[in-house]
Amino acid sequence: MTNAADLPAWAALPTALLLLLGAGLALTGSLGLLRLGSFYDRIHAPTLGTTMGISCVLLASMLFFSVLQTRLVLHELLIAVLMAATTPVTLMLLARAALYRDRSEGCDEVPPPPPPLPSSPDLPGGSPQTQVSAKVIERT
């Protein structure tokens, strides 16, 4: 496999600590998924635990392979960027889908949808939202 025994102590200690910290954060997120009550509470813990946990594991991997190969290894940065971009988006999409489902089923635990913007008789062309949409269409 790899020559992990050849890893110097100055690199082995931070690598091990980062791996333990990353595993602990992922475990905390998993426990939050099991322990928290509602769906909306549950989706926050795994996303935070996953994002921070994977960051620590990727840093440990970068350190480990950079020291062993005596060159800078940056492949993990692509993984980190993709995780940082996709995890919050996935959280938002899941939350919005659940909110839509709960509102359409008439669940009392979720707030009602916001009312539409009123149209103002003082403004020609309707509400401010309508005017902004019209200006965007005119520019294109």
C-alpha positions in Angstrom: 0.0 0.0 0.0 1.7 3.2 1.1 4.8 3.8 3.2 2.9 5.1 6.2 5.6 3.9 8.5 8.0 6.4 6.7 5.8 9.4 7.8 7.7 11.6 10.2 6.2 12.2 13.6 5.8 16.0 13.0 3.4 15.1 10.1 1.8 11.9 11.7 0.5 13.8 14.8 -1.4 16.5 12.9 -2.7 14.0 10.4 -4.0 11.8 13.2 -5.6 14.7 15.1 -7.3 16.0 11.9 -8.7 12.5 11.2 -10.0 12.1 14.7 -11.5 15.6 14.6 -13.2 14.9 11.3 -14.5 11.6 12.4 -15.8 13.2 15.6 -17.6 15.9 13.7 -19.2 13.4 11.3 -20.3 11.3 14.3 -21.8 14.4 15.9 -23.7 15.2 12.8 -25.0 11.6 12.6 -26.1 11.6 16.3 -27.9 14.9 15.6 -29.7 13.2 12.8 -30.9 10.5 15.2 -31.6 12.6 18.2 -33.3 15.8 16.9 -37.1 15.8 16.7 -38.5 17.4 13.5 -37.3 17.1 10.0 -36.3 20.8 9.9 -34.1 20.3 13.0 -32.6 17.1 11.6 -31.3 18.5 8.3 -29.0 21.0 9.9 -26.8 18.7 12.0 -25.7 16.3 9.3 -24.9 19.1 6.8 -22.8 21.0 9.3 -21.1 17.8 10.6 -20.4 16.6 7.1 -19.0 19.9 5.8 -16.6 20.4 8.8 -15.8 16.7 9.1 -14.9 16.2 5.5 -12.8 19.4 5.6 -10.7 18.0 8.4 -10.3 14.6 6.7 -9.3 16.3 3.4 -6.7 18.4 5.2 -5.3 15.3 6.8 -5.2 13.6 3.4 -3.4 16.5 1.8 -0.8 16.6 4.6 -0.2 12.9 4.6 0.3 12.5 0.8 2.2 15.8 0.5 4.8 14.6 3.0 5.0 11.1 1.6 5.4 12.2 -2.0 7.6 15.2 -1.2 5.4 17.4 -3.4 2.3 19.4 -2.9 -0.9 17.3 -3.4 -3.9 19.4 -4.0 -6.4 16.9 -5.5 -8.5 17.1 -2.4 -9.2 20.8 -3.0 -11.6 19.9 -5.8 -13.5 17.6 -3.4 -13.6 20.3 -0.8 -15.0 22.9 -3.3 -17.6 20.5 -4.5 -18.7 19.5 -1.0 -18.8 23.2 0.1 -20.9 24.0 -3.0 -23.3 21.1 -3.0 -24.1 20.5 0.7 -25.8 23.8 1.4 -27.7 23.7 -1.9 -28.9 20.2 -1.1 -30.0 21.4 2.4 -31.9 24.3 0.9 -33.7 22.1 -1.7 -34.6 19.5 0.9 -36.0 22.1 3.2 -38.0 23.9 0.5 -39.5 20.6 -0.7 -40.5 19.6 2.8 -41.9 23.1 3.5 -44.0 22.9 0.3 -45.2 19.4 1.2 -46.1 20.5 4.7 -47.9 23.6 3.5 -49.9 21.7 0.9 -50.9 19.1 3.5 -52.0 21.9 5.8 -49.6 21.2 8.6 -49.9 23.6 11.5 -46.3 23.5 12.5 -45.0 25.4 9.5 -45.6 29.1 8.9 -48.0 30.1 6.2 -46.6 31.4 2.9 -45.9 35.1 2.8 -48.6 37.2 1.2 -48.0 38.6 -2.3 -46.7 42.1 -2.6 -49.6 44.6 -2.8 -49.9 46.6 -5.9 -49.7 50.3 -5.2 -52.1 52.7 -7.0 -49.4 55.5 -6.7 -47.0 53.6 -8.9 -47.9 53.3 -12.6 -47.6 49.7 -13.7 -48.4 48.0 -10.4 -46.2 46.8 -7.6 -42.5 47.4 -7.3 -41.9 43.7 -8.1 -43.9 44.1 -11.4 -41.9 47.3 -12.3 -38.6 45.5 -11.7 -39.6 42.6 -13.8 -40.7 44.9 -16.6 -37.4 46.8 -16.5 -35.5 43.6 -16.7 -37.5 42.5 -19.7 -37.0 45.9 -21.4 -33.2 45.7 -21.1 -33.0 42.3 -22.8 
